Amino acid sequence: MFRALGQPLRAWKKYLMSFLEARTYQLATAITCVSEDTKQSLVEDYGIAAEKITVIENPIDVQRIPVTIEQGNERTLLFVGRLEERKGIFTLLRALKLLEKIPNPPRLLCLGADMLSGRVRRWVEENTMNDIIDLKGHVPDSEYHALLQQCPIVVVPSYLEGFGLVAAEAMMRGACVIASNCP
């Protein structure tokens, strides 16, 4: 019974939050965002005057990111981001499920906080993919950069992404980036 109530409540909460978000943007005297796409979305979706918006893209710390890729992990994919619907994690997991039938399927290393109350871990367990999917959770920056150097393929399956800092850092060091075509 409570599960059935959860969906309408979640939809109502999402509606309320989008209203509050729009109102907050409208009341702001100035807005800073991370990309031209985000700025365009604020103008089109919320009716914000473009003159109110300044774009400052996230910087990449070139001193901290090695530009070489270690050898030996050619079949390891790296996903970095919060585990949530809009980051496309379930799209990625379903794609990997299709690949598990091939000999020596690629492994997936997931870095990021679980925002879905364990749904990703349950999906991995229910689909018996524990041997090829490693959910590490949130890791310190030093570990993230070390793993970024070890994985030659970074996957960004987001449905919506303001500025793909992970993709930019991966490209800077020469990794192959597989990304969704999203705004």
C-alpha positions in Angstrom: 0.0 0.0 0.0 2.7 2.5 1.0 4.7 1.6 -2.2 1.6 2.6 -4.3 1.4 5.9 -2.4 5.1 6.5 -2.9 4.8 7.2 -6.6 2.1 10.0 -6.4 3.9 11.5 -3.5 7.2 11.5 -5.4 5.6 13.1 -8.4 4.0 15.7 -6.2 7.3 16.4 -4.5 9.1 16.7 -7.8 6.4 19.1 -9.1 6.7 21.2 -5.9 10.5 21.3 -6.1 10.4 22.3 -9.8 8.1 25.2 -8.9 10.3 26.3 -6.0 13.4 26.0 -8.2 11.8 28.1 -11.0 10.7 30.7 -8.4 14.2 30.9 -6.9 15.8 31.5 -10.3 13.2 34.2 -11.1 13.9 36.0 -7.8 17.7 35.9 -8.2 19.5 39.1 -9.2 22.3 37.2 -10.8 22.9 33.5 -11.7 26.1 31.7 -12.4 26.0 28.3 -14.3 28.6 25.9 -15.6 27.8 25.8 -19.4 26.1 27.6 -22.3 23.7 24.7 -22.5 22.7 25.2 -18.9 22.2 28.9 -19.5 20.1 28.2 -22.5 17.9 25.8 -20.5 17.4 28.5 -17.8 16.3 31.0 -20.5 14.0 28.6 -22.3 12.6 26.5 -19.4 12.4 29.1 -16.7 12.1 32.4 -18.7 15.2 33.9 -17.1 16.7 36.9 -18.8 19.9 35.9 -20.5 21.6 39.1 -19.1 21.2 37.8 -15.6 23.2 34.7 -16.3 27.0 34.3 -16.3 28.7 31.2 -17.5 31.8 30.0 -15.7 32.8 26.6 -16.8 34.3 24.1 -14.3 38.1 24.1 -14.4 40.2 21.1 -14.9 43.2 20.8 -12.6 45.8 19.7 -15.2 48.5 19.5 -12.4 46.6 16.7 -10.6 45.5 14.5 -13.6 48.2 12.4 -15.2 47.9 12.4 -19.0 48.9 8.8 -19.4 46.8 5.6 -19.2 48.2 2.6 -17.4 48.1 -0.6 -19.4 46.4 -3.8 -18.3 42.8 -2.6 -17.8 41.6 -2.5 -21.4 38.4 -4.2 -20.6 37.4 -2.0 -17.6 34.8 0.7 -18.1 34.6 3.6 -15.6 31.4 5.3 -14.5 31.8 8.3 -12.2 28.7 10.1 -10.9 25.9 9.9 -8.4 23.9 6.8 -8.8 20.6 8.4 -9.9 18.2 8.0 -12.7 19.3 11.1 -14.7 22.9 9.9 -14.8 21.7 7.0 -16.9 23.1 4.3 -14.6 20.3 1.8 -15.4 20.8 2.3 -19.1 24.4 1.5 -18.7 23.6 -1.6 -16.5 21.1 -2.9 -19.1 23.7 -2.5 -21.9 26.3 -4.4 -19.9 23.7 -7.2 -19.3 23.6 -7.6 -23.1 27.4 -7.9 -23.2 27.7 -10.5 -20.5 27.0 -13.3 -23.0 30.2 -12.6 -24.9 33.4 -14.3 -23.8 35.4 -12.1 -21.3 32.8 -9.3 -21.0 34.0 -5.9 -20.0 34.0 -5.0 -16.3 32.4 -1.9 -14.9 33.8 0.2 -12.1 31.2 2.6 -10.6 32.3 5.5 -8.5 29.6 7.7 -6.8 27.2 8.1 -4.0 24.1 5.9 -4.1 21.1 8.3 -4.4 18.7 5.4 -5.2 18.4 3.7 -1.8 20.3 0.6 -2.9 18.3 0.0 -6.1 21.5 -0.2 -8.2 23.1 -2.8 -5.9 19.9 -4.8 -5.8 19.7 -4.7 -9.6 23.3 -6.0 -9.9 22.6 -8.8 -7.4 19.3 -9.8 -9.0 21.0 -10.0 -12.4 24.0 -11.9 -10.9 26.5 -9.4 -12.3 28.5 -9.0 -9.1 31.6 -10.5 -10.9 31.7 -7.8 -13.6 30.3 -4.7 -11.8 32.0 -3.1 -8.8 30.1 -0.5 -7.0 32.7 1.4 -5.0 30.5 4.3 -3.8 32.0 7.7 -3.2 35.8 7.7 -3.1 38.3 10.4 -2.2 39.7 12.6 -5.0 43.1 10.8 -4.8 41.5 7.4 -5.4 39.3 8.9 -8.2 42.3 10.2 -10.1 44.2 7.0 -9.7 41.2 5.0 -11.0 40.7 7.5 -13.8 44.3 6.8 -14.9 43.8 3.0 -14.9 40.6 2.9 -17.0 41.0 3.6 -20.7 37.2 3.9 -21.2 34.9 6.3 -19.4 31.1 6.0 -19.8 28.8 9.0 -19.3 25.3 7.8 -20.0 23.5 10.8 -18.6 20.1 12.0 -19.7 20.9 15.5 -18.7 24.4 16.9 -17.9 25.2 20.6 -17.3 28.9 20.2 -18.0 30.6 16.8 -18.1 33.6 17.4 -15.9 34.3 13.7 -15.7 34.2 13.4 -19.5 36.5 16.5 -19.9 39.0 15.1 -17.4 39.0 11.7 -19.1 39.5 13.2 -22.6 42.3 15.4 -21.3 44.3 12.3 -20.3 43.5 10.5 -23.6 40.8 8.1 -22.5 37.9 7.0 -24.8 34.7 8.6 -23.6 31.4 7.0 -24.5 28.6 9.5 -23.8 24.9 9.8 -24.4 23.7 12.5 -26.7 22.0 14.7 -24.1 21.5 18.4 -23.5 
